[in-house]
């Protein structure tokens, strides 16, 4: 399970990438936590790789 602080961090990061902050009020909902974590980390990694590739091309 993620801690409350981790959940808030991922919600904030998610809102940065996707333009909305998911409201998972029920901190015990493991499935919502997992979905939030996976989609945010995958998108974060894609963006990081994209920035790194652009930096290498310059």
PQR file with spaces between the fields and no chain letter, atoms N, CA, C, O and H, PARSE charges and radii, in Angstrom:
ATOM       1  N    UNK     1       0.830   -1.191    0.000 -0.4000 1.5000
ATOM       2  CA   UNK     1       0.000    0.000    0.000 -0.0000 2.0000
ATOM       3  C    UNK     1       0.871    1.249    0.000  0.5500 1.7000
ATOM       4  O    UNK     1       1.943    1.272    0.604 -0.5500 1.4000
ATOM       5  N    UNK     2       0.411    2.259   -0.666 -0.4000 1.5000
ATOM       6  CA   UNK     2       1.115    3.534   -0.668 -0.0000 2.0000
ATOM       7  C    UNK     2       0.724    4.342    0.564  0.5500 1.7000
ATOM       8  O    UNK     2      -0.382    4.206    1.088 -0.5500 1.4000
ATOM       9  H    UNK     2      -0.460    2.240   -1.157  0.4000 1.0000
ATOM      10  N    UNK     3       1.638    5.172    1.012 -0.4000 1.5000
ATOM      11  CA   UNK     3       1.324    6.058    2.131 -0.0000 2.0000
ATOM      12  C    UNK     3       0.509    7.242    1.614  0.5500 1.7000
ATOM      13  O    UNK     3       0.441    7.490    0.410 -0.5500 1.4000
ATOM      14  H    UNK     3       2.536    5.282    0.587  0.4000 1.0000
ATOM      15  N    UNK     4      -0.104    7.963    2.544 -0.4000 1.5000
ATOM      16  CA   UNK     4      -0.880    9.150    2.159 -0.0000 2.0000
ATOM      17  C    UNK     4      -0.007   10.159    1.416  0.5500 1.7000
ATOM      18  O    UNK     4      -0.446   10.765    0.438 -0.5500 1.4000
ATOM      19  H    UNK     4      -0.048    7.762    3.522  0.4000 1.0000
ATOM      20  N    UNK     5       1.227   10.335    1.883 -0.4000 1.5000
ATOM      21  CA   UNK     5       2.141   11.290    1.256 -0.0000 2.0000
ATOM      22  C    UNK     5       2.463   10.868   -0.176  0.5500 1.7000
ATOM      23  O    UNK     5       2.512   11.707   -1.076 -0.5500 1.4000
ATOM      24  H    UNK     5       1.583    9.842    2.677  0.4000 1.0000
ATOM      25  N    UNK     6       2.683    9.566   -0.389 -0.4000 1.5000
ATOM      26  CA   UNK     6       2.957    9.068   -1.734 -0.0000 2.0000
ATOM      27  C    UNK     6       1.748    9.261   -2.642  0.5500 1.7000
ATOM      28  O    UNK     6       1.888    9.659   -3.799 -0.5500 1.4000
ATOM      29  H    UNK     6       2.644    8.884    0.342  0.4000 1.0000
ATOM      30  N    UNK     7       0.571    8.980   -2.116 -0.4000 1.5000
ATOM      31  CA   UNK     7      -0.650    9.149   -2.909 -0.0000 2.0000
ATOM      32  C    UNK     7      -0.797   10.602   -3.341  0.5500 1.7000
ATOM      33  O    UNK     7      -1.077   10.880   -4.507 -0.5500 1.4000
ATOM      34  H    UNK     7       0.458    8.657   -1.177  0.4000 1.0000
ATOM      35  N    UNK     8      -0.608   11.530   -2.402 -0.4000 1.5000
ATOM      36  CA   UNK     8      -0.717   12.958   -2.725 -0.0000 2.0000
ATOM      37  C    UNK     8       0.321   13.356   -3.774  0.5500 1.7000
ATOM      38  O    UNK     8       0.027   14.130   -4.685 -0.5500 1.4000
ATOM      39  H    UNK     8      -0.381   11.304   -1.455  0.4000 1.0000
ATOM      40  N    UNK     9       1.536   12.824   -3.640 -0.4000 1.5000
ATOM      41  CA   UNK     9       2.588   13.126   -4.607 -0.0000 2.0000
ATOM      42  C    UNK     9       2.244   12.643   -6.003  0.5500 1.7000
ATOM      43  O    UNK     9       2.435   13.363   -6.983 -0.5500 1.4000
ATOM      44  H    UNK     9       1.775   12.196   -2.900  0.4000 1.0000
ATOM      45  N    UNK    10       1.734   11.418   -6.092 -0.4000 1.5000
ATOM      46  CA   UNK    10       1.360   10.885   -7.395 -0.0000 2.0000
ATOM      47  C    UNK    10       0.156   11.617   -7.968  0.5500 1.7000
ATOM      48  O    UNK    10       0.069   11.811   -9.180 -0.5500 1.4000
ATOM      49  H    UNK    10       1.579   10.833   -5.296  0.4000 1.0000
ATOM      50  N    UNK    11      -0.785   12.031   -7.098 -0.4000 1.5000
ATOM      51  CA   UNK    11      -1.923   12.807   -7.587 -0.0000 2.0000
ATOM      52  C    UNK    11      -1.450   14.131   -8.171  0.5500 1.7000
ATOM      53  O    UNK    11      -1.949   14.567   -9.208 -0.5500 1.4000
ATOM      54  H    UNK    11      -0.714   11.873   -6.113  0.4000 1.0000
ATOM      55  N    UNK    12      -0.495   14.768   -7.515 -0.4000 1.5000
ATOM      56  CA   UNK    12       0.021   16.049   -8.001 -0.0000 2.0000
ATOM      57  C    UNK    12       0.767   15.860   -9.322  0.5500 1.7000
ATOM      58  O    UNK    12       0.576   16.633  -10.261 -0.5500 1.4000
ATOM      59  H    UNK    12      -0.090   14.413   -6.672  0.4000 1.0000
ATOM      60  N    UNK    13       1.616   14.830   -9.396 -0.4000 1.5000
ATOM      61  CA   UNK    13       2.348   14.539  -10.626 -0.0000 2.0000
ATOM      62  C    UNK    13       1.371   14.197  -11.746  0.5500 1.7000
ATOM      63  O    UNK    13       1.543   14.635  -12.884 -0.5500 1.4000
ATOM      64  H    UNK    13       1.771   14.202   -8.634  0.4000 1.0000
ATOM      65  N    UNK    14       0.350   13.417  -11.423 -0.4000 1.5000
ATOM      66  CA   UNK    14      -0.669   13.044  -12.401 -0.0000 2.0000
ATOM      67  C    UNK    14      -1.366   14.287  -12.937  0.5500 1.7000
ATOM      68  O    UNK    14      -1.604   14.395  -14.140 -0.5500 1.4000
ATOM      69  H    UNK    14       0.210   13.061  -10.499  0.4000 1.0000
ATOM      70  N    UNK    15      -1.692   15.221  -12.058 -0.4000 1.5000
ATOM      71  CA   UNK    15      -2.380   16.432  -12.512 -0.0000 2.0000
ATOM      72  C    UNK    15      -1.483   17.276  -13.403  0.5500 1.7000
ATOM      73  O    UNK    15      -1.969   17.959  -14.304 -0.5500 1.4000
ATOM      74  H    UNK    15      -1.499   15.133  -11.081  0.4000 1.0000
ATOM      75  N    UNK    16      -0.174   17.235  -13.158 -0.4000 1.5000
ATOM      76  CA   UNK    16       0.775   17.954  -14.005 -0.0000 2.0000
ATOM      77  C    UNK    16       0.748   17.401  -15.424  0.5500 1.7000
ATOM      78  O    UNK    16       0.756   18.165  -16.389 -0.5500 1.4000
ATOM      79  H    UNK    16       0.220   16.680  -12.426  0.4000 1.0000
ATOM      80  N    UNK    17       0.715   16.077  -15.558 -0.4000 1.5000
ATOM      81  CA   UNK    17       0.764   15.448  -16.875 -0.0000 2.0000
ATOM      82  C    UNK    17      -0.590   15.393  -17.570  0.5500 1.7000
ATOM      83  O    UNK    17      -0.674   15.630  -18.775 -0.5500 1.4000
ATOM      84  H    UNK    17       0.709   15.456  -14.774  0.4000 1.0000
ATOM      85  N    UNK    18      -1.639   15.087  -16.833 -0.4000 1.5000
ATOM      86  CA   UNK    18      -2.930   14.812  -17.456 -0.0000 2.0000
ATOM      87  C    UNK    18      -3.945   15.939  -17.306  0.5500 1.7000
ATOM      88  O    UNK    18      -5.035   15.863  -17.872 -0.5500 1.4000
ATOM      89  H    UNK    18      -1.570   14.895  -15.854  0.4000 1.0000
ATOM      90  N    UNK    19      -3.604   16.991  -16.547 -0.4000 1.5000
ATOM      91  CA   UNK    19      -4.468   18.149  -16.450 -0.0000 2.0000
ATOM      92  C    UNK    19      -5.595   18.043  -15.442  0.5500 1.7000
ATOM      93  O    UNK    19      -6.416   18.954  -15.338 -0.5500 1.4000
ATOM      94  H    UNK    19      -2.718   17.053  -16.086  0.4000 1.0000
ATOM      95  N    UNK    20      -5.649   16.964  -14.709 -0.4000 1.5000
ATOM      96  CA   UNK    20      -6.640   16.856  -13.633 -0.0000 2.0000
ATOM      97  C    UNK    20      -6.043   16.017  -12.517  0.5500 1.7000
ATOM      98  O    UNK    20      -5.186   15.163  -12.744 -0.5500 1.4000
ATOM      99  H    UNK    20      -4.982   16.224  -14.793  0.4000 1.0000
ATOM     100  N    UNK    21      -6.514   16.279  -11.314 -0.4000 1.5000
ATOM     101  CA   UNK    21      -6.023   15.517  -10.167 -0.0000 2.0000
ATOM     102  C    UNK    21      -7.066   14.476   -9.791  0.5500 1.7000
ATOM     103  O    UNK    21      -8.177   14.829   -9.397 -0.5500 1.4000
ATOM     104  H    UNK    21      -7.210   16.972  -11.130  0.4000 1.0000
ATOM     105  N    UNK    22      -6.724   13.207   -9.908 -0.4000 1.5000
ATOM     106  CA   UNK    22      -7.696   12.176   -9.561 -0.0000 2.0000
ATOM     107  C    UNK    22      -8.021   12.238   -8.072  0.5500 1.7000
ATOM     108  O    UNK    22      -7.139   12.476   -7.247 -0.5500 1.4000
ATOM     109  H    UNK    22      -5.822   12.921  -10.229  0.4000 1.0000
ATOM     110  N    UNK    23      -9.262   12.028   -7.739 -0.4000 1.5000
ATOM     111  CA   UNK    23      -9.641   12.086   -6.325 -0.0000 2.0000
ATOM     112  C    UNK    23      -9.891   10.679   -5.807  0.5500 1.7000
ATOM     113  O    UNK    23     -10.994   10.144   -5.919 -0.5500 1.4000
ATOM     114  H    UNK    23      -9.979   11.834   -8.408  0.4000 1.0000
ATOM     115  N    UNK    24      -8.871   10.104   -5.252 -0.4000 1.5000
ATOM     116  CA   UNK    24      -8.998    8.789   -4.630 -0.0000 2.0000
ATOM     117  C    UNK    24      -9.042    9.015   -3.122  0.5500 1.7000
ATOM     118  O    UNK    24      -8.032    8.884   -2.431 -0.5500 1.4000
ATOM     119  H    UNK    24      -7.975   10.539   -5.161  0.4000 1.0000
ATOM     120  N    UNK    25     -10.215    9.352   -2.633 -0.4000 1.5000
ATOM     121  CA   UNK    25     -10.371    9.668   -1.216 -0.0000 2.0000
ATOM     122  C    UNK    25     -10.173    8.439   -0.344  0.5500 1.7000
ATOM     123  O    UNK    25      -9.702    8.532    0.789 -0.5500 1.4000
ATOM     124  H    UNK    25     -11.036    9.459   -3.195  0.4000 1.0000
ATOM     125  N    UNK    26     -10.536    7.298   -0.886 -0.4000 1.5000
ATOM     126  CA   UNK    26     -10.417    6.073   -0.102 -0.0000 2.0000
ATOM     127  C    UNK    26      -8.993    5.546   -0.217  0.5500 1.7000
ATOM     128  O    UNK    26      -8.646    4.882   -1.194 -0.5500 1.4000
ATOM     129  H    UNK    26     -10.919    7.222   -1.806  0.4000 1.0000
ATOM     130  N    UNK    27      -8.180    5.840    0.776 -0.4000 1.5000
ATOM     131  CA   UNK    27      -6.767    5.457    0.728 -0.0000 2.0000
ATOM     132  C    UNK    27      -6.582    3.948    0.795  0.5500 1.7000
ATOM     133  O    UNK    27      -5.494    3.449    0.505 -0.5500 1.4000
ATOM     134  H    UNK    27      -8.462    6.379    1.570  0.4000 1.0000
ATOM     135  N    UNK    28      -7.627    3.213    1.172 -0.4000 1.5000
ATOM     136  CA   UNK    28      -7.500    1.760    1.258 -0.0000 2.0000
ATOM     137  C    UNK    28      -7.813    1.081   -0.074  0.5500 1.7000
ATOM     138  O    UNK    28      -7.719   -0.141   -0.182 -0.5500 1.4000
ATOM     139  H    UNK    28      -8.510    3.619    1.408  0.4000 1.0000
ATOM     140  N    UNK    29      -8.181    1.856   -1.075 -0.4000 1.5000
ATOM     141  CA   UNK    29      -8.512    1.274   -2.379 -0.0000 2.0000
ATOM     142  C    UNK    29      -7.228    0.993   -3.147  0.5500 1.7000
ATOM     143  O    UNK    29      -6.720    1.851   -3.869 -0.5500 1.4000
ATOM     144  H    UNK    29      -8.258    2.849   -0.987  0.4000 1.0000
ATOM     145  N    UNK    30      -6.719   -0.203   -2.984 -0.4000 1.5000
ATOM     146  CA   UNK    30      -5.423   -0.572   -3.553 -0.0000 2.0000
ATOM     147  C    UNK    30      -5.429   -0.527   -5.078  0.5500 1.7000
ATOM     148  O    UNK    30      -4.417   -0.171   -5.681 -0.5500 1.4000
ATOM     149  H    UNK    30      -7.131   -0.900   -2.398  0.4000 1.0000
ATOM     150  N    UNK    31      -6.533   -0.876   -5.705 -0.4000 1.5000
ATOM     151  CA   UNK    31      -6.589   -0.885   -7.168 -0.0000 2.0000
ATOM     152  C    UNK    31      -6.442    0.519   -7.733  0.5500 1.7000
ATOM     153  O    UNK    31      -5.700    0.723   -8.693 -0.5500 1.4000
ATOM     154  H    UNK    31      -7.355   -1.165   -5.215  0.4000 1.0000
ATOM     155  N    UNK    32      -7.143    1.492   -7.148 -0.4000 1.5000
ATOM     156  CA   UNK    32      -7.004    2.870   -7.612 -0.0000 2.0000
ATOM     157  C    UNK    32      -5.586    3.381   -7.401  0.5500 1.7000
ATOM     158  O    UNK    32      -5.051    4.097   -8.247 -0.5500 1.4000
ATOM     159  H    UNK    32      -7.746    1.325   -6.368  0.4000 1.0000
ATOM     160  N    UNK    33      -4.973    3.015   -6.274 -0.4000 1.5000
ATOM     161  CA   UNK    33      -3.593    3.421   -6.022 -0.0000 2.0000
ATOM     162  C    UNK    33      -2.667    2.838   -7.075  0.5500 1.7000
ATOM     163  O    UNK    33      -1.779    3.525   -7.581 -0.5500 1.4000
ATOM     164  H    UNK    33      -5.408    2.433   -5.587  0.4000 1.0000
ATOM     165  N    UNK    34      -2.874    1.569   -7.403 -0.4000 1.5000
ATOM     166  CA   UNK    34      -2.025    0.902   -8.387 -0.0000 2.0000
ATOM     167  C    UNK    34      -2.179    1.536   -9.768  0.5500 1.7000
ATOM     168  O    UNK    34      -1.187    1.774  -10.456 -0.5500 1.4000
ATOM     169  H    UNK    34      -3.595    1.011   -6.992  0.4000 1.0000
ATOM     170  N    UNK    35      -3.410    1.807  -10.171 -0.4000 1.5000
ATOM     171  CA   UNK    35      -3.659    2.440  -11.467 -0.0000 2.0000
ATOM     172  C    UNK    35      -3.009    3.817  -11.525  0.5500 1.7000
ATOM     173  O    UNK    35      -2.339    4.155  -12.501 -0.5500 1.4000
ATOM     174  H    UNK    35      -4.216    1.613   -9.612  0.4000 1.0000
ATOM     175  N    UNK    36      -3.209    4.604  -10.482 -0.4000 1.5000
ATOM     176  CA   UNK    36      -2.612    5.937  -10.408 -0.0000 2.0000
ATOM     177  C    UNK    36      -1.097    5.857  -10.519  0.5500 1.7000
ATOM     178  O    UNK    36      -0.481    6.607  -11.275 -0.5500 1.4000
ATOM     179  H    UNK    36      -3.754    4.329   -9.690  0.4000 1.0000
ATOM     180  N    UNK    37      -0.505    4.947   -9.765 -0.4000 1.5000
ATOM     181  CA   UNK    37       0.949    4.789   -9.756 -0.0000 2.0000
ATOM     182  C    UNK    37       1.462    4.388  -11.133  0.5500 1.7000
ATOM     183  O    UNK    37       2.397    5.000  -11.651 -0.5500 1.4000
ATOM     184  H    UNK    37      -1.005    4.338   -9.150  0.4000 1.0000
ATOM     185  N    UNK    38       0.862    3.376  -11.722 -0.4000 1.5000
ATOM     186  CA   UNK    38       1.346    2.849  -13.000 -0.0000 2.0000
ATOM     187  C    UNK    38       1.230    3.884  -14.116  0.5500 1.7000
ATOM     188  O    UNK    38       2.196    4.120  -14.842 -0.5500 1.4000
ATOM     189  H    UNK    38       0.103    2.879  -11.301  0.4000 1.0000
ATOM     190  N    UNK    39       0.067    4.501  -14.261 -0.4000 1.5000
ATOM     191  CA   UNK    39      -0.094    5.438  -15.380 -0.0000 2.0000
ATOM     192  C    UNK    39       0.794    6.664  -15.213  0.5500 1.7000
ATOM     193  O    UNK    39       1.302    7.200  -16.198 -0.5500 1.4000
ATOM     194  H    UNK    39      -0.718    4.310  -13.671  0.4000 1.0000
ATOM     195  N    UNK    40       0.985    7.108  -13.977 -0.4000 1.5000
ATOM     196  CA   UNK    40       1.823    8.280  -13.745 -0.0000 2.0000
ATOM     197  C    UNK    40       3.284    7.969  -14.005  0.5500 1.7000
ATOM     198  O    UNK    40       3.973    8.750  -14.663 -0.5500 1.4000
ATOM     199  H    UNK    40       0.573    6.672  -13.178  0.4000 1.0000
ATOM     200  N    UNK    41       3.769    6.845  -13.502 -0.4000 1.5000
ATOM     201  CA   UNK    41       5.174    6.481  -13.685 -0.0000 2.0000
ATOM     202  C    UNK    41       5.481    6.198  -15.152  0.5500 1.7000
ATOM     203  O    UNK    41       6.526    6.616  -15.651 -0.5500 1.4000
ATOM     204  H    UNK    41       3.210    6.211  -12.967  0.4000 1.0000
ATOM     205  N    UNK    42       4.600    5.504  -15.845 -0.4000 1.5000
ATOM     206  CA   UNK    42       4.829    5.232  -17.266 -0.0000 2.0000
ATOM     207  C    UNK    42       4.910    6.542  -18.046  0.5500 1.7000
ATOM     208  O    UNK    42       5.816    6.729  -18.859 -0.5500 1.4000
ATOM     209  H    UNK    42       3.751    5.165  -15.440  0.4000 1.0000
ATOM     210  N    UNK    43       3.972    7.441  -17.801 -0.4000 1.5000
ATOM     211  CA   UNK    43       3.971    8.712  -18.517 -0.0000 2.0000
ATOM     212  C    UNK    43       5.201    9.537  -18.165  0.5500 1.7000
ATOM     213  O    UNK    43       5.800   10.172  -19.033 -0.5500 1.4000
ATOM     214  H    UNK    43       3.237    7.290  -17.140  0.4000 1.0000
ATOM     215  N    UNK    44       5.574    9.527  -16.890 -0.4000 1.5000
ATOM     216  CA   UNK    44       6.771   10.251  -16.444 -0.0000 2.0000
ATOM     217  C    UNK    44       8.010    9.705  -17.158  0.5500 1.7000
ATOM     218  O    UNK    44       8.845   10.479  -17.626 -0.5500 1.4000
ATOM     219  H    UNK    44       5.088    9.011  -16.185  0.4000 1.0000
ATOM     220  N    UNK    45       8.131    8.389  -17.244 -0.4000 1.5000
ATOM     221  CA   UNK    45       9.272    7.782  -17.927 -0.0000 2.0000
ATOM     222  C    UNK    45       9.278    8.105  -19.413  0.5500 1.7000
ATOM     223  O    UNK    45      10.340    8.349  -19.986 -0.5500 1.4000
ATOM     224  H    UNK    45       7.453    7.760  -16.864  0.4000 1.0000
ATOM     225  N    UNK    46       8.120    8.110  -20.040 -0.4000 1.5000
ATOM     226  CA   UNK    46       8.048    8.467  -21.457 -0.0000 2.0000
ATOM     227  C    UNK    46       8.507    9.901  -21.687  0.5500 1.7000
ATOM     228  O    UNK    46       9.267   10.175  -22.616 -0.5500 1.4000
ATOM     229  H    UNK    46       7.258    7.912  -19.575  0.4000 1.0000
ATOM     230  N    UNK    47       8.039   10.819  -20.833 -0.4000 1.5000
ATOM     231  CA   UNK    47       8.434   12.222  -20.971 -0.0000 2.0000
ATOM     232  C    UNK    47       9.926   12.405  -20.715  0.5500 1.7000
ATOM     233  O    UNK    47      10.589   13.170  -21.415 -0.5500 1.4000
ATOM     234  H    UNK    47       7.421   10.596  -20.079  0.4000 1.0000
ATOM     235  N    UNK    48      10.453   11.705  -19.715 -0.4000 1.5000
ATOM     236  CA   UNK    48      11.883   11.800  -19.410 -0.0000 2.0000
ATOM     237  C    UNK    48      12.708   11.276  -20.576  0.5500 1.7000
ATOM     238  O    UNK    48      13.700   11.896  -20.961 -0.5500 1.4000
ATOM     239  H    UNK    48       9.914   11.084  -19.146  0.4000 1.0000
ATOM     240  N    UNK    49      12.313   10.148  -21.139 -0.4000 1.5000
ATOM     241  CA   UNK    49      13.022    9.593  -22.291 -0.0000 2.0000
ATOM     242  C    UNK    49      12.955   10.534  -23.483  0.5500 1.7000
ATOM     243  O    UNK    49      13.936   10.697  -24.209 -0.5500 1.4000
ATOM     244  H    UNK    49      11.508    9.644  -20.827  0.4000 1.0000
ATOM     245  N    UNK    50      11.804   11.148  -23.683 -0.4000 1.5000
ATOM     246  CA   UNK    50      11.638   12.094  -24.783 -0.0000 2.0000
ATOM     247  C    UNK    50      12.579   13.285  -24.619  0.5500 1.7000
ATOM     248  O    UNK    50      13.223   13.703  -25.580 -0.5500 1.4000
ATOM     249  H    UNK    50      11.008   11.016  -23.094  0.4000 1.0000
ATOM     250  N    UNK    51      12.660   13.832  -23.405 -0.4000 1.5000
ATOM     251  CA   UNK    51      13.567   14.961  -23.147 -0.0000 2.0000
ATOM     252  C    UNK    51      15.025   14.546  -23.336  0.5500 1.7000
ATOM     253  O    UNK    51      15.819   15.302  -23.897 -0.5500 1.4000
ATOM     254  H    UNK    51      12.137   13.492  -22.623  0.4000 1.0000
ATOM     255  N    UNK    52      15.373   13.361  -22.874 -0.4000 1.5000
ATOM     256  CA   UNK    52      16.750   12.889  -23.019 -0.0000 2.0000
ATOM     257  C    UNK    52      17.114   12.688  -24.487  0.5500 1.7000
ATOM     258  O    UNK    52      18.219   13.031  -24.907 -0.5500 1.4000
ATOM     259  H    UNK    52      14.728   12.747  -22.418  0.4000 1.0000
ATOM     260  N    UNK    53      16.197   12.138  -25.258 -0.4000 1.5000
ATOM     261  CA   UNK    53      16.454   11.935  -26.681 -0.0000 2.0000
ATOM     262  C    UNK    53      16.627   13.265  -27.408  0.5500 1.7000
ATOM     263  O    UNK    53      17.497   13.397  -28.269 -0.5500 1.4000
ATOM     264  H    UNK    53      15.299   11.860  -24.917  0.4000 1.0000
ATOM     265  N    UNK    54      15.800   14.247  -27.061 -0.4000 1.5000
ATOM     266  CA   UNK    54      15.929   15.564  -27.682 -0.0000 2.0000
ATOM     267  C    UNK    54      17.256   16.214  -27.307  0.5500 1.7000
ATOM     268  O    UNK    54      17.880   16.877  -28.136 -0.5500 1.4000
ATOM     269  H    UNK    54      15.093   14.139  -26.362  0.4000 1.0000
ATOM     270  N    UNK    55      17.684   16.030  -26.079 -0.4000 1.5000
ATOM     271  CA   UNK    55      18.958   16.609  -25.632 -0.0000 2.0000
ATOM     272  C    UNK    55      20.133   15.963  -26.361  0.5500 1.7000
ATOM     273  O    UNK    55      21.117   16.635  -26.670 -0.5500 1.4000
ATOM     274  H    UNK    55      17.177   15.492  -25.405  0.4000 1.0000
ATOM     275  N    UNK    56      20.034   14.669  -26.634 -0.4000 1.5000
ATOM     276  CA   UNK    56      21.115   13.977  -27.351 -0.0000 2.0000
ATOM     277  C    UNK    56      21.224   14.438  -28.797  0.5500 1.7000
ATOM     278  O    UNK    56      22.316   14.468  -29.365 -0.5500 1.4000
ATOM     279  H    UNK    56      19.235   14.123  -26.383  0.4000 1.0000
ATOM     280  N    UNK    57      20.095   14.796  -29.388 -0.4000 1.5000
ATOM     281  CA   UNK    57      20.091   15.216  -30.791 -0.0000 2.0000
ATOM     282  C    UNK    57      20.709   16.588  -30.983  0.5500 1.7000
ATOM     283  O    UNK    57      21.158   16.916  -32.082 -0.5500 1.4000
ATOM     284  H    UNK    57      19.208   14.772  -28.926  0.4000 1.0000
ATOM     285  N    UNK    58      20.739   17.390  -29.936 -0.4000 1.5000
ATOM     286  CA   UNK    58      21.248   18.764  -30.055 -0.0000 2.0000
ATOM     287  C    UNK    58      22.746   18.801  -29.963  0.5500 1.7000
ATOM     288  O    UNK    58      23.343   19.875  -30.043 -0.5500 1.4000
ATOM     289  H    UNK    58      20.375   17.124  -29.044  0.4000 1.0000
